[in-house]
């Protein structure tokens, strides 16, 4: 459920095909994300999942889509 929502957000934000996104997709290496992209994504996550603002320390630990899925699962539990 979280993964499917994320795939939609990531595909839209990074202008990539949704079916190219896996749990192993790396934001910087595979999606060429820079710090502005990450901030934009974090704001979209806050809105989509109703979570509080993500701290910079939290964001820097997220390297892959899988990392983000696990992070959100913990945040939403």
N, C-alpha and C positions, 0 to 999 in steps of 0.2 A: 504493500500500500504506500509506504513512505517512498520506496524506490520509484514506483510508477509516477508519483507526483513530482519527484525530483527530476526524473528524466524529462518530463514535460517542461519544467522550468529551465533546466540546463539547455535543452535543445533550443528553446526560444531565445534564451539569453546569449548563447554562444553561436547561434545560427548553424547548428549541426543537425544531422539526422538523428532522431530519437533512438533508432535501432542501432546506432553506432556507440551508444553510451552503455557501459557495463560498470559493475562494481569496481573494476580495476582501472577505469578511466581516471587519469591524473589531470587535475585542473591546469597546472602549468605546462606539463609536458605534452599532453594530448589536446588540450583545448586552448593552449596559448593564453591562459588567463593572466592578467596583470592585477595589480592591487585594486584598481578601479573596478575591474570586472568582479572581483571577489566582494567588494563592498556592495556593489549593485546586487549580487546574488544573495548576500546576507540580508539585505533589506527585503528582497522578494521572499526569502525564507521566513522572515519575521512576520510578514503579512500573510503568507500562505498557511503557515503552521501555528500562528498566534503565539509565537514565543517572544520573550523579551530580547532586547538588543544583544547581539553577540559581542562578547569581549574580544579584543584583538588577540589575546592569548589563546582563546578558544579557536579562532579562525586559523591561526598559524599552525595548529596541530592537524588540520584537515588537508590531506594531500590528494586523496582519491575520492571518488563518489562513494565508495564503500565506507570510508572514514566518516563521510558526512551522514550517511544512512545510520551508522552506529551512534554517532553523536546525537542525531535527532531522536533516535529511539530512547536514548538515556534521558534526553531533555524532556521528552513527552511522557515518560513513565511517571 
